[in-house]
């Protein structure tokens, strides 16, 4: 079953919803899955599709900078639920939504960079978190993030790499760390076994699962196929390591 497609890793102004191999090898996230408690959809107005984000504070979502750098606050909303298919700004029936009230883009974000891009941002929203949701728990032990470590990914996105069909269904899958030192603030993940993130999962979370708890450490940034539907998301994905940005995240969260 195809899974998370990197939450709309659209570059700069394009902001497309990631390639359609929608996290191959994954499965639907059910309502009773702990992953669901802190993962949300971020409506991408220019791309008319979804990015993914993680709740990190009562009124703050962590996502990728490229998901909001071309956005306006009034056109951005947060969708809560495992099924966001067909939801748009004018059609939100049956889904809890919260409208954005402000953005915080990392000051040194470099949209044209190839490494250490600082591709991370916060979205503030008005209103309370819906029942059943809560902020994610950050990984406190960076030593667990090593080559070959198992990583859980989650996000909304396309389900087919060839049709680019955005699904809007929350899915998860498991991959491994290919290179923990891809850059000083980014980690590459191995997707060569048919599992991984793609179009539509940008900004989405990467976790390490330990003792039944999903510890957040990464934000979907880039990868093969993420910026072009001509290439499948079948080799690697690049995740921003959020841990070096933890102080910035905490300072700017509300």
DAKAJO-V301122 format. One record per residue. RES is the residue in one letter. PSI is psi in radians with two decimals (none if undefined). D_CENTER is the distance of its C-alpha to the mean C-alpha in whole Angstrom. Layout:
[[RES/PSI/D_CENTER] [RES/PSI/D_CENTER]]
This chain:
[[X/2.39/19] [X/2.60/16] [X/-2.66/13] [X/2.14/9] [X/1.96/9] [X/1.36/7] [X/1.10/5] [X/0.96/8] [X/1.02/9] [X/2.41/12] [X/2.59/14] [X/-2.08/16] [X/-0.41/18] [X/-0.92/17] [X/0.94/13] [X/2.83/13] [X/2.18/11] [X/2.89/11] [X/2.81/14] [X/0.44/15] [X/0.41/15] [X/1.32/12] [X/1.32/12] [X/2.70/15] [X/0.17/17] [X/-2.93/15] [X/2.75/16] [X/2.45/16] [X/2.12/14] [X/2.88/18] [X/-0.50/18] [X/0.11/20] [X/2.25/17] [X/-0.47/16] [X/-0.66/12] [X/-0.45/13] [X/-0.35/14] [X/0.10/11] [X/2.38/8] [X/2.85/9] [X/2.51/8] [X/1.98/9] [X/2.19/12] [X/1.72/12] [X/-0.87/16] [X/-0.69/17] [X/-0.10/15] [X/0.86/16] [X/-2.99/13] [X/2.53/10] [X/-3.10/6] [X/2.70/4] [X/2.98/5] [X/2.39/7] [X/2.18/11] [X/-0.15/13] [X/2.89/16] [X/-0.59/18] [X/0.55/17] [X/2.36/14] [X/2.35/10] [X/2.28/8] [X/-2.96/6] [X/2.54/7] [X/-0.62/11] [X/-0.23/11] [X/-0.34/9] [X/-0.13/12] [X/-0.42/15] [X/0.19/17] [X/2.85/16] [X/2.57/19] [X/-0.74/19] [X/-0.26/21] [X/0.11/19] [X/2.26/15] [X/2.82/15] [X/2.28/13] [X/2.27/13] [X/2.13/14] [X/2.73/15] [X/-0.28/14] [X/1.82/16] [X/0.28/15] [X/2.24/17] [X/-0.02/19] [X/2.30/18] [X/3.00/18] [X/-0.48/20] [X/0.03/23] [X/1.59/22] [X/0.28/21] [X/2.35/23] [X/0.00/23] [X/2.38/19] [X/2.22/19] [X/2.68/17] [X/2.32/17] [X/2.48/18] [X/2.52/17] [X/-0.14/20] [X/2.78/18] [X/2.64/16] [X/1.85/16] [X/2.34/15] [X/2.24/16] [X/-0.56/20] [X/0.39/20] [X/2.24/17] [X/1.69/18] [X/-0.42/17] [X/0.06/19] [X/2.92/19] [X/-0.34/19] [X/2.72/18] [X/0.89/17] [X/-0.30/16] [X/0.63/15] [X/1.29/11] [X/2.51/10] [X/2.84/11] [X/2.48/12] [X/2.18/13] [X/2.53/16] [X/2.78/17] [X/2.61/21] [X/2.90/22] [X/2.72/21] [X/2.37/18] [X/2.74/19] [X/2.40/21] [X/-0.07/20] [X/2.68/17] [X/2.81/16] [X/2.56/15] [X/2.76/13] [X/2.13/15] [X/2.58/15] [X/2.19/16] [X/-0.23/20] [X/1.55/21] [X/-0.33/20] [X/-0.27/23] [X/-0.30/21] [X/1.50/18] [X/2.89/21] [X/2.42/21] [X/-0.01/21] [X/2.52/19] [X/2.33/17] [X/2.35/14] [X/2.24/12] [X/2.67/8] [X/2.65/7] [X/3.07/6] [X/2.61/8] [X/-2.92/10] [X/2.81/13] [X/-0.09/16] [X/2.17/18] [X/-0.26/18] [X/-0.45/21] [X/-0.21/21] [X/0.59/18] [X/2.02/18] [X/2.26/14] [X/-0.72/15] [X/0.24/13] [X/2.30/13] [X/2.22/11] [X/2.86/11] [X/2.80/11] [X/3.02/13] [X/2.29/15] [X/-3.04/15] [X/2.77/17] [X/2.18/17] [X/-0.77/19] [X/1.79/19] [X/-0.35/19] [X/0.72/20] [X/-0.75/19] [X/-3.12/19] [X/-0.33/20] [X/0.24/16] [X/2.62/14] [X/2.39/14] [X/2.47/15] [X/2.53/14] [X/2.07/17] [X/0.29/16] [X/-0.18/20] [X/0.24/20] [X/0.22/19] [X/2.50/15] [X/-3.10/12] [X/2.80/9] [X/-2.74/10] [X/2.27/10] [X/-0.13/8] [X/0.03/5] [X/2.43/4] [X/-0.14/3] [X/2.94/1] [X/2.69/5] [X/2.31/8] [X/2.77/11] [X/2.21/15] [X/2.12/17] [X/2.22/20] [X/0.68/23] [X/0.06/21] [X/2.33/18] [X/1.97/15] [X/2.06/14] [X/2.32/11] [X/-0.39/11] [X/2.80/9] [X/2.19/6] [X/2.17/5] [X/-0.94/8] [X/3.11/11] [X/2.99/13] [X/2.23/16] [X/-0.20/15] [X/-0.60/12] [X/0.01/15] [X/2.23/17] [X/-0.07/18] [X/-0.30/21] [X/2.24/20] [X/2.69/18] [X/1.03/15] [X/0.20/17] [X/-1.03/18] [X/2.82/15] [X/2.71/12] [X/2.24/11] [X/2.33/9] [X/2.24/10] [X/1.93/12] [X/-0.28/12] [X/-0.71/15] [X/-0.30/17] [X/0.14/16] [X/-0.75/17] [X/-0.74/20] [X/-0.75/18] [X/-0.83/16] [X/-0.76/18] [X/-0.59/21] [X/0.10/19] [X/2.67/18] [X/none/20]]
